[in-house]
Amino acid sequence: TAASSFILSIAFANLLPAAAYGMYKYVLSVASICNAFTLTGLETAVTAAVARGKEGALRRAFSANLWWSIPSSAAATIGACYYFLHQNNTFGIALLCIAFLQPLTVSVNFGAAFLVGRRSFKELAIFYALDNIIPTLALVGIMQVSHSALAIIGVYFVSNLLTTAALYWFVLWYLKPNHEQDEGALTYGKHLSAINILGNLADNFDKVLTFHFLGAAQLATYSLALALPSQTKLITKPFFNLIFPKFAARSTEEIRHSMGEKFLRFFIAGVVLTVGYIVVAPFAFSIFYPRYQSAVFLSQVFAVSMLAFATTPMGTFIAAKRKVRAQYIMNISTSIFQLISALVGVLYAGLLGLIIARVATRFLGGLFVVFFYYTDRSHE
């Protein structure tokens, strides 16, 4: 998975004009913003329910997410009509992809959440590999014959839908989930979705700001500055998947007993990753991204945020034990801070201001996680 993501970033940096790559990243940000108003929290809710043997949550989440996607799909369709009327077919078709393909992709992707809850990690590993390799091959292939941002956007949405739909079919027909329902799963998923709205907006607001204030080419530079340090998600996500079902099933006392050791291990890993990346970054960019040398320093600054990796076990504990109040406060507070700091950063310091805003937001989020882990004793 890491290799395919890395190869794809190299392809974008060397095969595409900066403006086309910036356009692609902008459309994906708009897609994420539209998705923010759907039931994004159902993934975690499905994992928690399946970990308790309530596997009927999968089918229920699939249908619920499609229904809740209708308003955002309608808004994207209206936006597409607006762009078609103004002769901007690229944005028009891109918004139609967001309106009709994205809701299906998100809904069938609950198959991965099911595998996490079932602890079917072998199947999950295979899926993650295929879910990255197939779209990567498709995108690299289309870039060999076309520099059209629209063609690349279309291939992205179609290839991701096909791979996630194949996994969902595999889960239904081969793993045969039972029909037991967790009555609290959908409610919990809705709470998490409400919590996630501001977070999803904030995570993509900086790219929208960059596109509108600095242009598509600068968005390409900004995206590549984030690209390699952001690959730590390929580490934190599997750890979350491994830890979450265990935390959901185990007693609070048992989890808290070993939390200090887990925190220390994750902190040491974060230090190694951060220092290692800062040293290697100049060489990596000169070899793989020679056209984007201006992104090296930005990327090194952003790498400091990897130190927040240490709070992953505590954050997983808060999610697994359904500490809704803590999650509301953490996500809303950090998201508001990120939105404001991103706007101030881009206006006064350009790309560096946006990077500093992201680093500060990650550390603030980490501080909130530690605070609520030690102070919130609800549901215990």
Secondary structure, DSSP 8 states (H G I E B T S, - for coil): -HHHHHHHHHHHHHHS-HHHHHHHHHHHHHHHHHHTTS-TTHHHHHHHHHHTT-TTHHHHHHHHHHHHTHHHHHHHHHHHHHHHHTT-HHHHHHHHHHHHTHHHHHHHTHHHHHHHHHT-HHHHHHHHHHHHHHHHHHHHHHHHH---HHHHHHHHHHHHHHHHHHHHHHIIIII-------HHHHHHHHHHHHHHHHHHHHHHHHHHHHHHHT-HHHHHHHHHHHHHHHTTHHHHHHHHHHHHHHHHHS-HHHHHHTHHHHHHHHHHHHHHHHHHHHHHHHHHHHHH-GGGGGGHHHHHHHHGGGGGGGGHHHHHHHHHTT-HHHHHHHHHHHHHHHHHHHHHHHHHHHHHHHHHHHHHHHHHHHHHHHHHHHH--TT-
